[in-house]
């Protein structure tokens, strides 16, 4: 009987921990830059997500286009739209994972489903003013 009572709090802690590992709309880390894991167009391909609901992306130094617009989340999916392109990502801890279905893709770099953008360590502490 005492052994069962000991396991109950442990199982509760494990269950709470596992529930916290699921992606939600609150998982998006705003005021951060996410860098593509592959090759950019003459440099880093990055997406910056701002706390005010805006974003920007830059495919690399050989691109003259800097996309910017609004982002939104729904059911753990980040959608960015710059008025021309709409792209969708699954939000995981420090990563944005590209969803090919329902996305326009980008101008110079054509992503495949599952391609990742990793949160840049250099973006910590950036604030939108």
N, C-alpha and C positions, 0 to 999 in steps of 0.2 A: 504494500500500500504506500509506504514512504517513497519507494522508487518511482511509482507513478506520479506522485505529487511533485517530485523533483523534476521529472521530464516535462510536465505541463508548462512551466515558465520558460524552459529552454525552447520548446516547440513554438511558443508564442513569439519569442524573440526571433527565431528563424523565419517564421511566417511573415512577421513585420518587415524583416530585412529583405526577403524575397519580393514582397509587394513594392518596396521602395525602388527596386531595380527595374521595374517596368517603365517604359517611356511614357511621358505625359506631356501635355501642353506646357507644363511648368519646367520641363527639362531643358528648354532652349536657353542657352547662356547668352544673354544680350550684351551689347557693348564689347563684342569679341569678333575677332577675325578668324575665319576658317580657311585653311590652305589646301588646295587639291593635292592628293597624294601622288599624282602623275606629273607629266610634263605640262607646263603652261605654254602660252604662245610667246616664247622669248622671255620667259621669267615666270614667277609664281602666279598662279591663277588663284585668286582669293575672293571670298565673300565676307563682307562685314555686316553683321546684324546689330542694329542700334536699338536701344531701349525704347525710343520714341515711335517704333513701328516702321522705321525706314531701313533700307539696306543699300549696299552698293556692291558691285562686283567688277573685277578687272581681270581679263583673261591673260594678261602678260604685257611686257614692254613693247611687243610688236603690234599690239592692238591700240588703236586710237579711241576706242569706245570704252567708256566707263558707264556701266549700267547702274541705274539707281531707281528706286521706287518704294513700294510698300510691301510688307510681309504680313502674313497671318498664320496662325496655327489652328489645326482642328484634328482631334483624335491622334495626337502625336506626329502629325505631318505638317511640315513647314512648307508654305507656298510663297514664292517670291514672284512679283510681277513688276516689270519696269515699263509697262505700257506697250511693249512689243513682244517680249518673251515672258512666258510663265513657266516656272520650274518648281518641282516638288522634291522634298527630301524627308526621309525618316530621321528623327532626332534621337541620337544615342549618346549618352554621357558627353564626351568631348568630340563627337563626330556628327557630320551631316552626311547621310547616305542617299545618293541620287536615286530617284524613282523615274524610270524612263517612261512608263505609261502615264499619259496625261501631261507630260512635260514637252516644251518647245525645243529644249536643248539650247545651246549657246551658239555664238557666231563662228568662232575659230576652233574651239575645242569641242568635239562631239563626245559627250559622256555616254557611258553605258550604265544600265541599271546596276546598282551596287557600288559604283565608284564613290570614293569617300573624300570628304574635306575634313581635315583634322584641325581642332582648335589650336591656334598659334599661341605659344607661351608669351610672345611679345605683346599680345593684345591685352593682357591682364591689366586691369586698372584704368582702361580707357573709358572716359565718360563722355556722353553727348551733352554739349552745352548749347 
